[in-house]
Amino acid sequence: FLSFKMIGRSVFRLGRSAKSNGNFRRMSEEVAKEVAKPKRKGRWGLKFMGVGAVVAGGYYAVDAALHPRPAREIVQDLLLKGSDLKNRKERIVVLGTGWGAVACMAKLDPFKYEIVCVSPRNYFVMTPLLPSVTVGTVEPRTVVESIRNVCPHVKFVEAECTGLDHTKKTISVTPLDEKMTSSSRAIKDSTRTRPAFEIGYDKLVVAVGAENNTFGTPGVYEHAHFLKEIVDARRIRAAVIDAFESACNPGQTDAERQRLLNFVVVGGGPTGVEFAAELADLVHQDLQATFPQIKNQVKIQLVEAMETVLSMFDKRISEYTEQNFKRESIDVLSNTFVKEVREREIIIQRKGSKTLESIPCSLVVWATGIKCRPIVNKLREAIGLKIQNNFRGLLTDEFLEVVGCKDIYSLGDCATIVPKTLASNIQAMFDEADVDRDGGVSLSEFKAWTENKINEYPQLQFLANTDQMAEKFKKFAGRGSDPKLKIDAFKKVCDEADRTLRALPATAQVAAQEGKYLGQRLSSMPTSYEESSVLNTLKKQLWALQGIGRLDKPFDYMHMGSLAYIGADSAAADLTGTKSSLLDFFNLNVMTGKGTFLLWRGFYLSEQCTTRTKLLLVFDWLKAMAFGRDVSRY
């Protein structure tokens, strides 16, 4: 109303001023046209979309320029005898296509190295979403991406490394299992033709991961399902639907129907808990409508050798998970050991009892423990078991280089970092800290020494707080007028710091951080030959300004928290140890419930490696919400 009133006043004034010279009609027409002109809507939205498109296009263009596809995808000069290092790029062979391998290859400099990836699978798997694949919440294609799309600058060879000679710098590659066929029918064709060969390397990155550990339990390999690969998830999905279709058969006896509808999960870690939760969701949200007559006969049992599930999480999360499982009708058998897995049952033994019990079941999912792959054990034996004396993986130094080998690096589940201890060279440490050479280390000297050594020895982090440092100093130096640490007291402080060292967990988070670190470190190493690139030069200068890839900087793991889905649209997050003052202030280190479920989904959506898989994941979630999960078996 006010706008029209102002326009009317303007017209009146213009008319009065223009009436004397006969221009009133012309000016009135101009004002009317101005009023009738439609306002442009959505201008800012279009500008925002345009800027976003330009930024995204520029990002992808720069990324493509920094990671150019190789002109020849077939590896030439297999044994590197055709030229010397001055006339060619160094060859880095990466074994594996998991979290650590992909993160490492993404940071390797293709202008400096010829990057060759050798793996029996030509794709990357989003392993945390495999439990969702087993029940149809997420489709298999959503959690896999071709390694040639994730790392376009890499030459890929689909084969399995079965031998390694670290003295000659060669690896032996053999063809894949010839029994594998290229279709659902067991036909024999000539598509899978893979000859055996050897390939030389200048640097080798072993990131083959680990395989399931059965702990010698009879029948696991023959009758239990694992959940580490996409094929495992697809088999479990088909087996679950098979069990329901078999139970629905009118010829089944009641006892057999009860056995068919009993599902057992072995292992109370994140994988086992998430699979049990996803299976319960499938039963309560989808199969109860499809199989209403037998829905109340379904039984899900989780067998755990420890006292609680998710024992590596905060105790409050373990308790909340067990309460949620009771609501979802998931039975938790804690302090229980599996003694044997049979085709139609499992044999268990409870802690403190000598009696063996039988649990009839149709499906067993084994989700507990990992062990070395054969190629890792072969490398350990080649180096020497006195040096490589850890049966869980390859021992590496703090720079991820394999102990006892040159130019071989290892990371992820197949490696263990040997921490540098302060007490191993205590006399040199004491002499360095005692600046004034008076036979004792004062508080100021100890503080300066700690600040100087904290990057090299991360265990000194527990003394980073000034109050903690003063407290520890007074504890061992005494409270005299001029307290100082003598060498014995200094050693006690170092021993206490060394006791805080812990082996890193075998998680995707650790492997990804190790891969990123190693890729940046190798890319920062000097080489004899390097192709020119303006963008790559600018990137290296930016890295230098940020301190990325410093050759004297050891790997430092930064814990980002742990997440787990626990069923009924609820999740748990343990953010203890993330070094976030904001989380500490609001007491948000431990979160559970439906709000945390949104955090869980948002995190794994952001972790999807390509835009394609991100869009597919959102579509799968929306599709499951709108139409339910697909219960067809194919």
C-alpha positions in Angstrom: 0.0 0.0 0.0 2.8 2.4 0.9 4.6 1.6 -2.3 1.6 2.5 -4.4 1.0 5.6 -2.4 4.6 6.8 -3.0 4.3 6.0 -6.7 1.1 8.0 -6.9 2.7 11.0 -5.2 5.6 10.8 -7.7 3.3 10.7 -10.6 1.4 13.7 -9.3 4.6 15.8 -8.8 5.9 14.9 -12.2 2.6 15.7 -13.8 2.4 19.1 -12.1 6.0 20.0 -13.2 5.5 18.7 -16.7 2.0 20.1 -17.4 3.3 23.5 -18.6 5.3 22.1 -21.5 2.8 19.3 -22.6 4.9 16.3 -21.5 2.6 15.0 -18.8 1.3 12.1 -20.9 4.7 11.0 -22.0 6.1 11.0 -18.5 3.0 9.2 -17.1 3.5 6.4 -19.7 7.2 6.0 -18.6 6.2 5.8 -14.9 3.5 3.2 -15.7 6.0 1.1 -17.6 8.4 1.3 -14.7 5.7 0.2 -12.3 4.5 -2.6 -14.6 8.1 -4.0 -15.1 8.2 -7.5 -13.5 10.7 -7.9 -10.6 13.5 -10.4 -11.1 13.2 -13.3 -8.7 15.8 -15.8 -7.9 18.7 -13.6 -9.0 20.8 -14.4 -5.9 20.0 -18.1 -6.2 21.2 -18.2 -9.8 24.3 -16.3 -8.9 25.0 -18.7 -6.1 24.5 -21.7 -8.3 26.7 -20.1 -11.0 29.5 -19.4 -8.6 29.2 -23.0 -7.2 29.4 -24.4 -10.7 32.5 -22.4 -11.5 34.2 -23.4 -8.2 33.4 -27.0 -8.6 34.5 -27.0 -12.3 37.7 -25.3 -11.3 38.4 -27.8 -8.6 37.9 -30.8 -10.8 40.0 -29.1 -13.6 42.9 -28.5 -11.2 42.6 -32.0 -9.7 42.7 -33.5 -13.2 45.8 -31.5 -14.0 47.5 -32.6 -10.9 46.5 -36.3 -11.4 46.8 -36.9 -15.2 46.0 -40.3 -16.5 49.1 -42.2 -17.7 49.6 -42.2 -21.5 50.3 -45.9 -21.3 48.1 -48.0 -19.0 50.2 -51.2 -19.4 53.3 -51.3 -17.3 56.5 -51.3 -19.5 60.0 -52.5 -18.6 58.8 -54.8 -15.9 62.1 -55.4 -14.2 63.4 -51.8 -14.7 66.4 -52.8 -16.8 65.7 -50.5 -19.7 67.0 -47.2 -18.3 68.6 -45.6 -15.2 67.0 -43.4 -12.6 68.3 -40.2 -14.3 66.2 -40.8 -17.4 63.0 -42.1 -15.8 60.6 -41.6 -12.9 61.0 -43.9 -9.9 58.5 -46.7 -9.7 56.4 -47.1 -6.6 54.4 -50.3 -6.4 51.4 -50.2 -4.0 49.9 -53.5 -2.9 46.2 -53.2 -2.0 43.2 -51.0 -2.8 42.0 -50.4 0.8 41.8 -47.3 2.9 45.6 -46.9 3.4 46.5 -47.7 -0.2 44.0 -45.3 -1.7 44.9 -42.5 0.7 48.6 -43.0 -0.1 48.1 -43.1 -3.9 45.9 -40.0 -3.8 48.8 -38.0 -2.4 51.7 -39.5 -4.4 53.2 -37.2 -7.0 52.6 -38.6 -10.6 55.1 -36.2 -12.0 57.8 -37.7 -9.8 56.8 -41.4 -9.7 55.4 -44.1 -11.9 52.7 -45.4 -9.6 51.7 -49.1 -10.0 48.9 -50.6 -8.0 48.7 -54.4 -7.7 45.6 -55.9 -6.1 43.2 -58.8 -6.7 40.2 -56.4 -6.7 40.0 -53.3 -9.0 37.8 -51.2 -6.7 37.7 -49.5 -3.3 35.1 -50.6 -0.7 33.5 -48.3 1.8 33.8 -51.0 4.5 31.8 -49.3 7.3 28.7 -49.5 5.2 28.9 -53.2 4.5 26.5 -54.1 7.3 23.9 -51.9 5.5 24.5 -53.8 2.3 23.8 -57.1 3.9 20.1 -56.2 4.4 19.5 -54.0 1.4 19.5 -50.6 3.1 22.4 -49.7 0.7 23.0 -51.3 -2.7 26.4 -53.0 -3.4 27.3 -50.5 -6.2 26.9 -47.6 -3.8 29.8 -48.7 -1.6 32.3 -49.6 -4.3 34.2 -47.3 -6.8 36.7 -48.3 -9.5 40.3 -47.7 -8.5 40.8 -46.1 -11.9 38.2 -43.5 -11.0 39.5 -42.9 -7.5 43.1 -42.7 -8.6 43.2 -41.9 -12.3 47.0 -41.3 -12.3 47.7 -44.9 -11.3 48.5 -47.9 -13.5 46.5 -50.8 -12.1 47.2 -54.5 -12.4 44.5 -56.9 -11.2 46.5 -59.7 -9.7 47.7 -61.0 -6.4 51.2 -60.6 -5.0 52.4 -64.0 -3.7 56.1 -63.5 -3.4 58.7 -60.8 -2.7 62.5 -60.5 -3.0 63.5 -57.4 -1.1 67.2 -57.9 -2.1 66.4 -57.8 -5.8 63.5 -55.3 -5.4 61.0 -57.5 -7.2 57.6 -58.9 -6.4 56.1 -62.1 -7.9 52.5 -61.9 -9.2 50.3 -64.9 -9.9 47.0 -65.2 -11.7 43.8 -65.1 -9.7 41.8 -68.2 -8.7 40.9 -69.9 -12.0 37.8 -71.4 -10.4 36.2 -67.9 -10.4 33.8 -67.5 -13.3 32.5 -64.4 -15.1 28.8 -65.1 -14.7 26.3 -66.8 -12.4 26.5 -70.0 -14.4 29.5 -72.2 -13.8 30.8 -71.9 -17.3 34.3 -71.9 -18.6 35.4 -69.1 -20.9 38.6 -67.5 -21.8 38.1 -64.0 -20.4 40.1 -64.5 -17.2 43.6 -65.0 -18.6 46.2 -63.8 -16.2 49.8 -65.0 -16.7 52.3 -65.0 -13.8 55.2 -62.5 -13.9 57.6 -60.5 -11.8 57.7 -56.7 -11.5 60.5 -54.5 -10.2 60.2 -51.5 -7.9 62.2 -48.7 -6.5 59.9 -48.2 -3.6 57.2 -50.6 -2.3 54.2 -49.8 -0.2 52.6 -52.9 1.5 48.9 -52.1 2.3 47.2 -55.4 1.9 45.2 -55.3 5.1 44.5 -58.4 7.2 42.2 -61.4 7.0 39.8 -62.9 9.4 41.2 -64.7 12.4 39.3 -67.9 13.3 41.5 -68.6 16.4 41.6 -72.2 15.3 37.9 -72.7 15.8 36.7 -75.8 13.9 34.1 -75.2 11.1 34.4 -71.4 10.8 35.9 -71.5 7.3 33.3 -74.1 6.1 30.1 -72.8 7.7 30.4 -69.2 8.8 30.2 -65.9 6.8 32.8 -63.2 7.1 32.1 -59.5 6.6 35.1 -57.8 5.1 34.4 -57.7 1.3 31.5 -56.8 -0.9 31.1 -60.4 -1.9 30.6 -61.3 1.8 27.8 -58.8 2.1 26.0 -60.1 -1.0 26.2 -63.7 0.2 24.8 -62.8 3.6 22.0 -60.8 2.0 21.1 -63.8 -0.1 21.4 -66.2 2.8 19.0 -64.1 5.0 16.3 -64.1 2.4 17.0 -67.8 1.8 16.3 -68.5 5.4 13.0 -66.7 5.4 11.9 -68.3 2.2 12.8 -71.7 3.5 10.9 -71.0 6.8 7.9 -70.0 4.8 7.8 -73.3 3.0 4.6 -75.2 4.1 6.5 -78.5 4.3 8.8 -77.4 7.2 8.5 -78.7 10.7 8.2 -76.3 13.6 11.6 -77.3 14.9 13.3 -76.7 11.6 11.4 -73.4 11.1 12.7 -72.3 14.5 16.3 -73.2 13.5 16.0 -71.4 10.2 14.9 -68.1 11.9 17.7 -68.1 14.4 20.7 -65.9 13.3 23.9 -65.8 15.2 26.6 -63.1 15.2 30.0 -63.8 16.7 31.8 -60.8 17.9 30.7 -57.7 19.8 32.8 -55.2 18.1 31.5 -52.4 15.7 31.1 -54.8 12.7 29.2 -57.4 14.7 27.0 -54.9 16.5 26.2 -53.0 13.3 25.2 -56.2 11.4 23.0 -57.3 14.3 21.3 -53.9 14.4 20.8 -53.8 10.6 19.3 -57.3 10.6 16.9 -56.3 13.4 15.8 -53.3 11.4 15.2 -55.5 8.4 13.0 -57.8 10.5 11.1 -55.1 12.3 10.6 -52.7 9.5 10.3 -54.8 6.4 10.0 -58.5 6.8 7.3 -58.4 9.4 5.0 -57.1 6.7 6.2 -59.6 4.1 6.2 -62.6 6.5 3.6 -61.7 9.2 3.0 -65.2 10.3 6.6 -66.0 11.2 7.8 -62.6 12.3 7.6 -63.4 16.0 9.7 -66.5 15.7 12.8 -64.6 14.5 15.7 -64.7 16.9 19.0 -62.8 16.7 21.8 -63.7 19.1 25.2 -62.0 19.5 28.0 -64.0 21.1 30.8 -62.0 22.7 33.7 -63.3 24.7 34.1 -60.1 26.7 31.8 -58.9 29.4 30.1 -56.2 27.2 29.7 -55.3 23.6 31.7 -52.4 22.1 34.2 -52.8 24.8 36.6 -50.4 23.1 34.0 -47.6 23.4 33.1 -45.7 26.6 31.3 -47.8 29.2 28.2 -45.7 28.9 27.9 -46.5 25.2 28.3 -50.3 25.9 25.4 -50.1 28.5 23.2 -48.0 26.2 23.8 -50.4 23.3 22.8 -53.5 25.4 19.6 -51.7 26.5 18.8 -50.8 22.9 19.4 -54.4 21.9 16.9 -55.6 24.5 14.3 -53.3 23.0 15.1 -54.7 19.6 14.9 -58.3 20.8 18.6 -59.0 20.2 20.0 -61.5 22.8 23.6 -60.7 23.9 25.5 -63.8 25.2 28.4 -62.1 26.9 31.4 -64.0 28.5 30.6 -66.8 26.0 33.1 -68.6 23.7 32.4 -70.4 20.4 34.0 -73.8 20.4 32.8 -75.1 17.0 30.7 -74.0 14.1 28.6 -76.6 12.3 26.3 -76.5 9.4 23.1 -76.4 11.4 24.4 -75.3 14.9 27.2 -73.7 16.9 28.7 -75.1 20.0 29.3 -72.6 22.8 30.8 -72.6 26.3 30.1 -70.0 28.9 32.8 -68.5 31.1 33.4 -70.5 34.3 31.5 -73.5 32.9 32.7 -76.7 31.5 29.4 -77.6 29.8 29.1 -77.3 26.1 25.8 -75.9 24.7 24.3 -76.2 21.2 22.5 -73.3 19.5 20.6 -74.5 16.4 20.8 -71.7 13.7 20.7 -71.1 10.0 23.3 -68.3 9.6 26.5 -67.5 11.4 28.4 -64.3 10.8 32.0 -64.3 12.1 33.1 -60.8 12.9 35.9 -61.1 15.4 39.7 -60.8 15.1 42.2 -60.3 12.3 45.5 -61.9 11.4 48.3 -61.4 8.8 47.9 -62.3 5.2 50.3 -64.9 3.7 52.3 -62.3 1.8 53.0 -60.4 5.0 54.3 -63.5 6.7 56.5 -64.3 3.8 58.1 -60.8 4.0 58.6 -61.2 7.8 60.4 -64.5 7.2 62.5 -63.0 4.4 63.6 -60.2 6.7 64.1 -62.4 9.6 61.7 -63.3 12.5 64.2 -62.1 15.0 63.8 -58.6 13.6 60.2 -58.9 12.5 59.0 -60.6 15.7 55.4 -59.3 15.8 53.1 -62.0 14.5 50.3 -59.5 14.0 52.0 -57.5 11.2 55.1 -55.9 9.8 57.0 -53.7 12.3 57.7 -50.2 11.0 59.5 -47.2 12.4 57.8 -43.9 13.1 58.1 -43.0 9.4 56.3 -46.2 8.3 59.4 -47.8 6.8 59.6 -51.5 7.4 62.2 -52.4 10.0 65.1 -54.3 8.5 64.3 -53.3 4.9 65.1 -50.3 2.8 62.6 -48.7 0.5 59.7 -50.8 1.7 56.9 -49.2 3.6 53.8 -50.6 5.3 50.6 -49.2 6.8 47.1 -50.1 7.9 46.0 -53.4 9.4 49.1 -55.3 8.2 51.6 -53.0 10.0 52.5 -52.0 13.6 54.6 -48.9 14.4 57.5 -49.6 16.8 57.4 -46.5 19.1 60.6 -44.8 20.0 61.0 -45.0 23.7 62.7 -42.3 25.8 64.2 -44.9 28.2 66.2 -46.6 25.4 68.7 -43.8 25.4 68.3 -42.2 28.8 71.9 -41.0 29.3 71.9 -39.0 26.1 68.4 -37.6 26.9 69.6 -36.5 30.4 72.8 -34.9 29.0 70.7 -33.0 26.4 68.2 -31.8 29.1 71.0 -30.8 31.6 72.0 -27.6 29.8 74.1 -26.1 32.6 75.9 -29.5 33.3 75.3 -29.4 37.0 74.2 -33.0 37.3 70.5 -32.2 37.6 67.6 -30.9 35.4 65.7 -27.9 36.7 62.0 -27.3 35.9 62.8 -24.7 33.3 65.4 -27.0 31.6 62.9 -29.9 31.7 60.2 -27.7 30.2 62.5 -26.6 27.3 63.6 -30.2 26.7 60.0 -31.4 26.6 59.0 -28.7 24.1 62.0 -29.6 21.9 61.3 -33.3 21.9 57.5 -33.5 21.9 57.3 -33.9 18.1 59.9 -36.7 18.0 58.4 -38.4 21.1 54.6 -38.0 21.1 54.4 -39.8 24.5 55.5 -36.5 26.0 52.1 -35.1 25.2 50.9 -36.1 28.7 53.4 -33.4 30.0 52.3 -30.7 27.6 50.0 -29.2 30.3 52.1 -26.9 32.5 50.3 -27.9 35.7 50.8 -31.6 34.9 54.5 -31.0 34.2 55.0 -29.1 37.4 53.2 -31.8 39.4 55.3 -34.6 37.9 58.4 -32.7 38.4 57.7 -32.1 42.1 56.7 -35.7 42.5 60.1 -37.0 41.4 62.4 -34.1 42.1 61.1 -33.3 45.6 60.0 -29.9 47.1 63.3 -28.4 48.2 64.5 -24.8 47.6 66.1 -25.8 44.3 64.5 -29.1 43.2 66.2 -30.9 40.3 65.8 -34.2 38.6 68.7 -36.5 39.0 69.3 -39.1 36.4 67.3 -41.8 38.3 64.3 -39.5 38.8 64.6 -38.3 35.2 64.4 -42.0 34.1 61.3 -42.5 36.2 59.6 -39.6 34.4 60.6 -41.0 31.0 59.4 -44.5 32.0 56.0 -43.1 33.0 55.8 -41.3 29.6 56.7 -44.5 27.7 53.9 -46.4 29.5 51.3 -44.1 27.9 52.3 -45.6 24.5 49.6 -47.8 22.9 49.5 -49.7 19.6 47.2 -48.0 17.1 43.9 -49.8 16.5 43.3 -51.6 13.3 40.7 -49.2 11.9 40.0 -47.4 8.6 40.7 -44.1 10.3 44.2 -45.1 11.2 44.9 -46.6 7.8 43.6 -43.5 6.0 45.8 -41.1 8.1 48.9 -43.3 7.6 48.3 -43.4 3.9 47.9 -39.7 3.6 51.1 -39.1 5.6 53.1 -41.6 3.7 51.9 -40.3 0.3 52.9 -36.7 1.3 56.2 -37.9 2.7 57.2 -39.9 -0.4 56.1 -37.0 -2.7 58.4 -34.6 -0.7 61.5 -36.9 -1.2 64.0 -35.7 -3.8 64.3 -37.8 -6.9 66.7 -37.8 -9.9 64.0 -37.3 -12.5 60.8 -35.3 -12.4 58.4 -34.1 -15.1 57.7 -30.3 -15.2 54.3 -29.0 -14.1 53.5 -25.4 -13.1 50.5 -26.5 -11.0 52.5 -29.2 -9.3 55.3 -26.7 -8.4 52.7 -24.4 -6.9 51.3 -27.3 -4.9 54.7 -28.3 -3.5 55.4 -24.7 -2.5 52.0 -24.6 -0.7 52.9 -27.8 1.1 56.3 -26.4 2.1 54.5 -23.3 3.6 52.1 -25.5 5.5 54.9 -27.9 6.7 53.3 -30.8 4.9 55.6 -33.7 4.0 58.5 -32.7 6.2 61.0 -35.5 6.1 61.9 -35.2 9.8 58.3 -35.3 11.0 57.2 -38.8 12.2 53.6 -40.0 11.8 51.3 -38.6 14.4 47.9 -40.2 14.7 45.0 -37.8 15.5 42.0 -39.6 16.8 38.7 -38.3 15.4 36.3 -40.4 17.4 34.5 -43.7 16.9 31.0 -44.2 15.5 28.7 -47.3 15.5 25.1 -47.8 14.4 23.1 -49.7 17.1 19.7 -50.1 15.5 16.2 -48.5 15.5 17.6 -45.3 13.9 20.0 -44.8 16.8 23.8 -44.6 16.8 26.6 -44.1 19.3 29.6 -41.7 19.1 32.7 -41.9 21.4 34.7 -38.7 20.8 36.9 -39.2 23.8 40.5 -38.3 23.0 39.7 -36.0 20.1 41.4 -33.1 21.9 38.4 -30.8 21.3 37.9 -28.2 24.0 34.4 -27.4 22.7 33.3 -31.0 23.2 34.8 -31.0 26.7 33.0 -27.8 27.5 29.6 -29.0 26.4 30.2 -32.5 27.7 29.6 -34.1 24.3 32.4 -36.6 24.3 29.9 -39.4 24.5 26.7 -39.2 22.4 23.9 -41.7 21.8 20.4 -41.7 20.3 18.6 -40.6 17.1 20.5 -37.3 16.9 23.7 -39.2 16.8 22.3 -41.3 14.0 22.2 -38.2 11.8 25.8 -37.5 12.7 26.7 -41.1 11.7 25.0 -40.8 8.4 26.4 -37.3 7.7 30.0 -38.5 8.5 29.9 -41.6 6.2 28.2 -39.6 3.5 31.1 -37.1 3.6 33.6 -40.1 3.6 32.3 -41.4 0.2 35.2 -41.1 -2.2 33.4 -39.7 -5.3 30.4 -37.6 -6.1 28.7 -40.5 -7.8 28.8 -42.7 -4.7 27.6 -39.8 -2.5 24.5 -39.3 -4.7 23.9 -43.0 -4.8 24.1 -43.3 -1.0 21.5 -40.4 -0.5 19.2 -42.1 -3.1 19.5 -45.5 -1.4 18.6 -44.0 2.0 15.6 -42.1 0.6 14.5 -45.2 -1.4 14.6 -47.4 1.7 12.6 -44.8 3.7 10.0 -44.4 1.0 9.6 -48.0 -0.3 11.4 -50.2 2.2 14.3 -52.6 1.6 14.3 -54.9 -1.3 13.7 -58.5 -0.1 14.3 -60.2 -3.5 17.1 -62.7 -3.7 19.4 -62.4 -6.7 
